[in-house]
Amino acid sequence: MTIKIGDRLPAATLSTLNNGVQPLTTAEIFDGKKVVLFAVPGAFTPTCSAKHLPGYVEHLDALKAKGIDRVACVAVNDAFVMGAWAKSQSVPEEVLMLADGNAAFTRLLGLELDATGFGMGIRSKRFALVADHGVVTHLFVEAPGEFKVSSAEHVLAAL
């Protein structure tokens, strides 16, 4: 079942690269905060690198001005790939780069994408959500091949 507005985000553990691989639970990420989480099918992929991630970096201050405490990016990649991607894209430390290496969190959300036909295995659909204290208040899931509703600009306009 796909997560929907009003649902609490499921308990899961993701990871980030911070002086080594650091596990982070969804409680640590979302509890007590208003968070924008956006998901990309893969680090270093064309749309993700040229538009999706850069949009959130560019609009970070505007999102904070709208009451967002944290911006996080998640992908079905490992923490080392997410760390290298963040470095290559000059992502500020304020944007949390989360690895969902086995797609466990993505599957719990019901937002997995079977990209085996492209040699990429199971990935995440492209989406963005806003969670207030771990409860989804906004959810924007892209149609296959699209990049519209999960953009930073679209999320910002909806806040």
N, CA, C and O of each residue as an XYZ file, in Angstrom:
636
protein
N       0.848     -1.181      0.000
C       0.000      0.000      0.000
C       0.895      1.247      0.000
O       1.900      1.299      0.709
N       0.524      2.225     -0.786
C       1.282      3.466     -0.890
C       0.914      4.417      0.244
O      -0.258      4.560      0.595
N       1.921      5.057      0.806
C       1.681      6.042      1.858
C       0.804      7.160      1.302
O       0.827      7.449      0.106
N       0.031      7.781      2.190
C      -0.839      8.872      1.756
C      -0.843      9.979      2.803
O      -0.345      9.812      3.916
N      -1.409     11.094      2.419
C      -1.509     12.229      3.329
C      -2.268     11.796      4.581
O      -3.305     11.140      4.491
N      -1.748     12.165      5.738
C      -2.334     11.800      7.020
C      -1.684     10.579      7.652
O      -1.882     10.317      8.839
N      -0.905      9.825      6.867
C      -0.212      8.654      7.406
C       1.058      9.075      8.141
O       1.687     10.081      7.814
N       1.413      8.279      9.140
C       2.694      8.447      9.824
C       3.739      7.696      9.012
O       3.492      6.594      8.521
N       4.910      8.310      8.880
C       5.993      7.634      8.169
C       6.388      6.367      8.925
O       6.410      6.363     10.156
N       6.697      5.305      8.207
C       7.029      4.041      8.864
C       8.391      4.096      9.546
O       9.273      4.861      9.153
N       8.537      3.280     10.560
C       9.817      3.173     11.254
C      10.792      2.432     10.349
O      10.493      1.350      9.845
N      11.948      3.023     10.154
C      12.988      2.417      9.322
C      14.319      3.054      9.704
O      14.367      4.072     10.394
N      15.379      2.438      9.245
C      16.713      2.992      9.446
C      17.341      3.241      8.087
O      17.426      2.344      7.249
N      17.777      4.472      7.885
C      18.483      4.878      6.682
C      19.923      5.134      7.106
O      20.266      4.955      8.274
N      20.767      5.550      6.168
C      22.133      5.877      6.565
C      22.618      7.099      5.823
O      22.098      7.465      4.769
N      23.632      7.722      6.404
C      24.264      8.885      5.808
C      25.763      8.755      6.013
O      26.213      8.003      6.877
N      26.519      9.468      5.237
C      27.971      9.434      5.366
C      28.409     10.664      6.145
O      28.281     11.794      5.674
N      28.926     10.428      7.339
C      29.370     11.500      8.219
C      30.472     10.927      9.102
O      30.195     10.355     10.156
N      31.725     11.081      8.668
C      32.839     10.415      9.354
C      32.587      8.912      9.432
O      32.711      8.302     10.494
N      32.237      8.338      8.310
C      31.857      6.930      8.219
C      30.349      6.829      8.039
O      29.634      7.829      8.101
N      29.884      5.623      7.818
C      28.454      5.403      7.620
C      27.750      5.494      8.974
O      28.097      4.798      9.928
N      26.743      6.381      9.025
C      25.989      6.595     10.256
C      24.528      6.210     10.038
O      23.880      6.743      9.137
N      24.002      5.293     10.847
C      22.581      4.979     10.735
C      21.738      6.103     11.321
O      22.123      6.734     12.305
N      20.596      6.342     10.711
C      19.629      7.327     11.211
C      18.247      6.707     11.119
O      17.845      6.215     10.065
N      17.527      6.735     12.223
C      16.168      6.220     12.198
C      15.211      7.292     11.701
O      15.516      8.484     11.747
N      14.071      6.862     11.233
C      13.077      7.839     10.805
C      12.658      8.718     11.990
O      12.334      9.890     11.797
N      12.660      8.184     13.181
C      12.332      9.006     14.356
C      13.355     10.125     14.516
O      12.985     11.263     14.804
N      14.638      9.817     14.334
C      15.680     10.837     14.461
C      15.562     11.896     13.364
O      15.876     13.065     13.589
N      15.118     11.495     12.200
C      15.022     12.411     11.069
C      13.790     13.299     11.157
O      13.865     14.497     10.883
N      12.645     12.712     11.541
C      11.361     13.402     11.401
C      10.707     13.881     12.693
O       9.963     14.862     12.664
N      10.955     13.229     13.816
C      10.248     13.600     15.043
C      10.577     15.026     15.464
O      11.742     15.422     15.507
N       9.534     15.792     15.774
C       9.702     17.150     16.256
C      10.100     18.152     15.196
O      10.476     19.280     15.514
N      10.022     17.751     13.932
C      10.459     18.634     12.846
C       9.450     18.629     11.701
O       8.658     17.700     11.543
N       9.507     19.679     10.924
C       8.782     19.744      9.659
C       9.837     19.531      8.575
O      10.759     20.332      8.422
N       9.688     18.443      7.830
C      10.730     17.988      6.914
C      10.188     17.855      5.500
O       9.087     17.346      5.290
N      10.970     18.317      4.537
C      10.727     17.993      3.135
C      11.671     16.852      2.795
O      12.888     16.983      2.919
N      11.109     15.747      2.371
C      11.886     14.606      1.907
C      11.603     14.437      0.427
O      10.448     14.325      0.016
N      12.660     14.420     -0.373
C      12.464     14.143     -1.790
C      13.298     12.935     -2.165
O      14.392     12.728     -1.640
N      12.770     12.144     -3.076
C      13.424     10.906     -3.485
C      13.746     10.955     -4.962
O      12.980     11.463     -5.781
N      14.906     10.410     -5.269
C      15.361     10.337     -6.651
C      15.584      8.868     -7.010
O      15.901      8.058     -6.139
N      15.420      8.523     -8.282
C      15.682      7.136     -8.688
C      17.147      6.728     -8.518
O      17.443      5.552     -8.306
N      18.054      7.687     -8.610
C      19.447      7.330     -8.403
C      20.371      8.528     -8.396
O      20.199      9.473     -9.166
N      21.359      8.474     -7.509
C      22.404      9.487     -7.491
C      23.137      9.454     -8.822
O      23.291      8.397     -9.434
N      23.579     10.603     -9.256
C      24.360     10.777    -10.480
C      23.561     10.549    -11.764
O      24.134     10.620    -12.851
N      22.265     10.279    -11.675
C      21.477     10.119    -12.893
C      21.149     11.508    -13.444
O      21.154     12.480    -12.690
N      20.864     11.620    -14.747
C      20.785     12.938    -15.393
C      19.807     13.936    -14.773
O      20.225     15.023    -14.374
N      18.529     13.604    -14.682
C      17.556     14.563    -14.151
C      17.810     14.842    -12.671
O      17.654     15.972    -12.208
N      18.197     13.811    -11.944
C      18.455     13.974    -10.512
C      19.605     14.948    -10.268
O      19.549     15.766     -9.350
N      20.635     14.857    -11.086
C      21.826     15.695    -10.915
C      21.679     17.076    -11.527
O      22.238     18.046    -11.015
N      20.931     17.176    -12.620
C      20.814     18.462    -13.318
C      19.696     19.339    -12.773
O      19.776     20.565    -12.852
N      18.641     18.716    -12.214
C      17.472     19.498    -11.812
C      16.989     19.236    -10.385
O      16.802     20.174     -9.609
N      16.786     17.956    -10.037
C      16.091     17.654     -8.789
C      16.880     18.112     -7.562
O      16.412     18.966     -6.809
N      18.066     17.552     -7.358
C      18.884     17.940     -6.209
C      19.271     19.422     -6.250
O      19.145     20.102     -5.232
N      19.735     19.945     -7.388
C      20.097     21.374     -7.412
C      18.945     22.309     -7.055
O      19.172     23.367     -6.467
N      17.724     21.940     -7.398
C      16.576     22.781     -7.057
C      16.392     22.918     -5.554
O      16.083     24.003     -5.060
N      16.582     21.827     -4.827
C      16.434     21.897     -3.374
C      17.588     22.653     -2.727
O      17.398     23.340     -1.724
N      18.776     22.529     -3.294
C      19.911     23.302     -2.784
C      19.653     24.792     -3.021
O      19.861     25.616     -2.131
N      19.202     25.121     -4.218
C      18.938     26.520     -4.572
C      17.843     27.141     -3.719
O      17.934     28.315     -3.360
N      16.813     26.375     -3.390
C      15.648     26.914     -2.672
C      15.642     26.575     -1.183
O      14.607     26.687     -0.526
N      16.780     26.164     -0.653
C      16.866     25.778      0.755
C      16.415     26.906      1.683
O      15.628     26.670      2.599
N      16.891     28.101      1.465
C      16.524     29.231      2.336
C      15.035     29.566      2.219
O      14.390     29.892      3.215
N      14.499     29.486      1.016
C      13.070     29.769      0.818
C      12.215     28.722      1.521
O      11.175     29.057      2.087
N      12.638     27.456      1.493
C      11.902     26.397      2.193
C      11.954     26.635      3.703
O      10.949     26.471      4.394
N      13.097     27.013      4.202
C      13.219     27.312      5.629
C      12.325     28.492      6.018
O      11.723     28.501      7.092
N      12.250     29.474      5.139
C      11.396     30.641      5.401
C       9.922     30.258      5.478
O       9.124     30.966      6.093
N       9.561     29.140      4.853
C       8.178     28.638      4.891
C       7.943     27.693      6.072
O       6.882     27.077      6.174
N       8.938     27.581      6.967
C       8.763     26.773      8.170
C       9.333     25.371      8.104
O       9.079     24.559      8.994
N      10.089     25.076      7.077
C      10.716     23.755      6.962
C      11.980     23.737      7.820
O      12.840     24.609      7.696
N      12.081     22.731      8.690
C      13.238     22.595      9.571
C      14.382     21.832      8.924
O      15.552     22.070      9.227
N      14.033     20.908      8.026
C      15.050     20.040      7.438
C      14.635     19.666      6.028
O      13.455     19.449      5.751
N      15.618     19.592      5.139
C      15.425     19.072      3.792
C      16.297     17.835      3.670
O      17.476     17.860      4.021
N      15.711     16.748      3.170
C      16.435     15.493      3.039
C      16.177     14.877      1.672
O      15.071     14.939      1.136
N      17.218     14.289      1.133
C      17.157     13.579     -0.142
C      17.406     12.109      0.147
O      18.318     11.773      0.903
N      16.604     11.228     -0.446
C      16.800      9.789     -0.266
C      16.864      9.115     -1.626
O      16.161      9.494     -2.563
N      17.720      8.113     -1.711
C      17.833      7.314     -2.925
C      18.190      5.883     -2.539
O      18.770      5.636     -1.481
N      17.838      4.960     -3.405
C      18.228      3.569     -3.215
C      19.653      3.436     -3.765
O      19.893      2.888     -4.841
N      20.557      3.954     -2.984
C      21.996      3.884     -3.219
C      22.632      3.675     -1.857
O      21.948      3.766     -0.837
N      23.929      3.396     -1.823
C      24.600      3.270     -0.528
C      25.085      4.638     -0.044
O      25.113      5.604     -0.807
N      25.458      4.703      1.209
C      25.862      5.969      1.823
C      27.107      6.560      1.158
O      27.252      7.781      1.097
N      28.002      5.711      0.662
C      29.209      6.216      0.005
C      28.865      6.906     -1.307
O      29.442      7.943     -1.635
N      27.935      6.340     -2.055
C      27.486      6.960     -3.304
C      26.783      8.281     -3.005
O      27.028      9.283     -3.677
N      25.919      8.284     -2.007
C      25.214      9.523     -1.649
C      26.202     10.599     -1.193
O      26.035     11.775     -1.518
N      27.226     10.197     -0.443
C      28.239     11.151     -0.004
C      29.043     11.708     -1.169
O      29.319     12.907     -1.217
N      29.420     10.850     -2.105
C      30.171     11.299     -3.281
C      29.314     12.216     -4.150
O      29.805     13.206     -4.691
N      28.033     11.882     -4.278
C      27.131     12.709     -5.077
C      26.982     14.096     -4.432
O      27.036     15.120     -5.112
N      26.795     14.101     -3.118
C      26.672     15.376     -2.395
C      27.915     16.234     -2.609
O      27.812     17.437     -2.850
N      29.076     15.618     -2.520
C      30.330     16.355     -2.714
C      30.422     16.892     -4.137
O      30.802     18.045     -4.342
N      30.080     16.073     -5.113
C      30.185     16.496     -6.516
C      29.197     17.607     -6.857
O      29.427     18.381     -7.786
N      28.095     17.688     -6.107
C      27.059     18.685     -6.353
C      27.161     19.881     -5.396
O      26.308     20.767     -5.419
N      28.196     19.905     -4.562
C      28.388     20.980     -3.571
C      27.150     21.176     -2.698
O      26.700     22.299     -2.471
N      26.614     20.062     -2.218
C      25.419     20.089     -1.369
C      25.823     20.534      0.035
O      26.730     19.951      0.630
N      25.163     21.558      0.568
C      25.497     21.985      1.934
C      25.108     20.917      2.957
O      24.203     20.115      2.724
N      25.798     20.923      4.075
C      25.522     19.937      5.125
C      24.085     19.997      5.622
O      23.575     19.025      6.179
N      23.432     21.138      5.422
C      22.046     21.293      5.868
C      21.080     20.363      5.127
O      20.005     20.052      5.641
N      21.452     19.920      3.934
C      20.619     18.974      3.182
C      21.100     17.578      3.550
O      22.241     17.208      3.274
N      20.231     16.825      4.164
C      20.560     15.491      4.631
C      20.470     14.509      3.461
O      19.413     14.355      2.847
N      21.575     13.857      3.164
C      21.634     12.903      2.050
C      21.510     11.493      2.624
O      22.421     10.994      3.284
N      20.371     10.866      2.360
C      20.031      9.592      2.982
C      20.121      8.435      1.996
O      19.630      8.515      0.870
N      20.756      7.368      2.440
C      20.870      6.154      1.646
C      19.857      5.122      2.139
O      19.749      4.855      3.336
N      19.132      4.559      1.206
C      18.190      3.466      1.461
C      18.680      2.280      0.624
O      17.998      1.823     -0.294
N      19.860      1.803      0.957
C      20.592      0.857      0.126
C      19.833     -0.370     -0.335
O      20.026     -0.815     -1.467
N      18.989     -0.922      0.493
C      18.226     -2.117      0.129
C      16.772     -1.811     -0.210
O      15.966     -2.729     -0.362
N      16.437     -0.554     -0.327
C      15.080     -0.092     -0.655
C      14.056     -0.466      0.415
O      12.861     -0.528      0.126
N      14.500     -0.711      1.624
C      13.572     -1.112      2.690
C      12.575      0.001      3.015
O      11.371     -0.246      3.093
N      13.073      1.226      3.203
C      12.197      2.357      3.500
C      11.288      2.640      2.309
O      10.087      2.855      2.474
N      11.857      2.639      1.128
C      11.091      2.893     -0.097
C       9.951      1.897     -0.233
O       8.838      2.276     -0.599
N      10.214      0.641      0.054
C       9.162     -0.390     -0.022
C       8.089     -0.155      1.037
O       6.900     -0.326      0.768
N       8.510      0.240      2.251
C       7.528      0.532      3.298
C       6.596      1.669      2.888
O       5.423      1.686      3.260
N       7.135      2.626      2.111
C       6.313      3.730      1.606
C       5.419      3.292      0.453
O       4.455      3.981      0.119
N       5.732      2.151     -0.157
C       4.991      1.702     -1.328
C       5.348      2.494     -2.572
O       4.537      2.608     -3.491
N       6.550      3.041     -2.608
C       6.957      3.908     -3.705
C       8.166      3.367     -4.472
O       8.946      4.125     -5.048
N       8.302      2.036     -4.464
C       9.417      1.450     -5.194
C       9.131      1.424     -6.698
O       7.983      1.421     -7.143
N      10.213      1.405     -7.446
C      10.178      1.417     -8.900
C      11.033      0.257     -9.385
O      12.196      0.147     -8.998
N      10.481     -0.603    -10.218
C      11.244     -1.703    -10.779
C      11.975     -1.191    -12.015
O      11.387     -1.051    -13.087
N      13.264     -0.916    -11.849
C      14.083     -0.408    -12.948
C      15.024     -1.493    -13.470
O      16.060     -1.185    -14.060
N      14.669     -2.756    -13.256
C      15.532     -3.842    -13.710
C      15.682     -3.846    -15.231
O      16.708     -4.288    -15.748
N      14.694     -3.368    -15.935
C      14.784     -3.286    -17.392
C      15.862     -2.323    -17.863
O      16.295     -2.379    -19.014
N      16.292     -1.440    -16.973
C      17.351     -0.482    -17.286
C      18.668     -0.857    -16.609
O      19.632     -0.092    -16.633
N      18.693     -2.060    -15.998
C      19.894     -2.505    -15.303
C      20.130     -1.831    -13.973
O      21.254     -1.827    -13.471
N      19.074     -1.251    -13.385
C      19.235     -0.491    -12.136
C      18.579     -1.158    -10.929
O      18.659     -0.627     -9.822
N      17.933     -2.308    -11.119
C      17.311     -2.991     -9.994
C      16.092     -2.258     -9.468
O      15.420     -1.531    -10.200
N      15.817     -2.459     -8.194
C      14.700     -1.771     -7.540
C      15.185     -0.411     -7.075
O      16.213     -0.308     -6.405
N      14.456      0.620     -7.426
C      14.776      1.991     -7.064
C      13.548      2.650     -6.457
O      12.531      1.997     -6.222
N      13.649      3.929     -6.209
C      12.514      4.704     -5.713
C      11.878      5.461     -6.861
O      12.562      5.937     -7.767
N      10.572      5.564     -6.813
C       9.898      6.505     -7.700
C      10.389      7.900     -7.325
O      10.849      8.129     -6.207
N      10.286      8.812     -8.256
C      10.623     10.203     -7.974
C       9.430     10.814     -7.231
O       8.310     10.817     -7.742
N       9.679     11.332     -6.020
C       8.600     11.930     -5.248
C       9.154     12.957     -4.280
O      10.362     13.049     -4.063
N       8.245     13.726     -3.707
C       8.560     14.619     -2.600
C       7.400     14.549     -1.623
O       6.249     14.356     -2.015
N       7.714     14.706     -0.366
C       6.667     14.780      0.646
C       7.075     15.770      1.712
O       8.254     16.072      1.893
N       6.085     16.260      2.403
C       6.310     17.092      3.581
C       5.732     16.315      4.747
O       4.596     15.843      4.696
N       6.524     16.189      5.793
C       6.074     15.502      6.996
C       6.216     16.449      8.176
O       7.271     17.052      8.376
N       5.169     16.573      8.943
C       5.165     17.394     10.142
C       5.132     16.450     11.338
O       4.130     15.774     11.571
N       6.230     16.402     12.098
C       6.363     15.479     13.226
C       6.108     14.038     12.773
O       5.497     13.254     13.501
N       6.574     13.696     11.581
C       6.468     12.331     11.076
C       5.172     11.986     10.389
O       4.993     10.847      9.958
N       4.254     12.941     10.272
C       2.968     12.697      9.608
C       2.967     13.427      8.260
O       3.276     14.617      8.190
N       2.622     12.711      7.208
C       2.648     13.259      5.862
C       1.535     14.290      5.692
O       0.358     13.985      5.887
N       1.918     15.515      5.326
C       0.939     16.581      5.086
C       0.793     16.910      3.602
O      -0.246     17.410      3.171
N       1.833     16.628      2.827
C       1.828     16.843      1.380
C       2.548     15.655      0.746
O       3.530     15.157      1.297
N       2.067     15.204     -0.403
C       2.705     14.095     -1.104
C       2.600     14.342     -2.600
O       1.512     14.566     -3.131
N       3.737     14.298     -3.268
C       3.811     14.562     -4.703
C       4.604     13.442     -5.369
O       5.828     13.390     -5.253
N       3.911     12.555     -6.060
C       4.552     11.420     -6.720
C       4.497     11.653     -8.225
O       3.435     11.905     -8.793
N       5.654     11.564     -8.851
C       5.742     11.802    -10.282
C       5.187     10.630    -11.094
O       5.305      9.470    -10.701
N       4.589     10.960    -12.220
C       4.235      9.948    -13.209
C       5.549      9.433    -13.805
O       6.551     10.148    -13.778
N       5.564      8.214    -14.338
C       6.801      7.682    -14.923
C       7.399      8.630    -15.959
O       6.708      9.117    -16.854
N       8.702      8.879    -15.814
C       9.416      9.728    -16.756
C       9.212     11.217    -16.580
O       9.772     12.004    -17.342
N       8.423     11.628    -15.595
C       8.118     13.047    -15.388
C       9.018     13.662    -14.317
O       9.561     12.964    -13.461
N       9.158     14.967    -14.385
C       9.784     15.760    -13.330
C       9.038     17.080    -13.266
O       9.397     18.044    -13.941
N       7.998     17.112    -12.449
C       7.172     18.305    -12.293
C       6.814     18.516    -10.827
O       7.260     19.477    -10.200
N       6.006     17.610    -10.288
C       5.395     17.829     -8.974
C       6.335     17.607     -7.799
O       6.038     18.047     -6.688
N       7.465     16.935     -8.017
C       8.394     16.709     -6.907
C       9.524     17.736     -6.872
O      10.438     17.634     -6.054
N       9.457     18.709     -7.751
C      10.501     19.737     -7.790
C      10.412     20.631     -6.564
O       9.357     20.760     -5.943
N      11.531     21.239     -6.231
C      11.566     22.177     -5.106
C      10.596     23.333     -5.336
O       9.940     23.802     -4.407
N      10.516     23.782     -6.580
C       9.636     24.902     -6.889
C       8.162     24.550     -6.643
O       7.401     25.355     -6.106
N       7.779     23.342     -7.043
C       6.394     22.904     -6.847
C       6.081     22.741     -5.350
O       5.032     23.180     -4.877
N       6.994     22.112     -4.624
C       6.783     21.934     -3.182
C       6.700     23.301     -2.496
O       5.830     23.527     -1.654
N       7.588     24.187     -2.852
C       7.593     25.531     -2.261
C       6.267     26.243     -2.513
O       5.727     26.887     -1.614
N       5.749     26.131     -3.714
C       4.471     26.772     -4.059
C       3.316     26.174     -3.270
O       2.327     26.859     -3.011
N       3.430     24.886     -2.879
C       2.345     24.224     -2.157
C       2.359     24.518     -0.656
O       1.373     24.272      0.038
N       3.473     25.042     -0.162
C       3.564     25.305      1.287
C       2.840     26.592      1.681
O       2.821     26.955      2.857
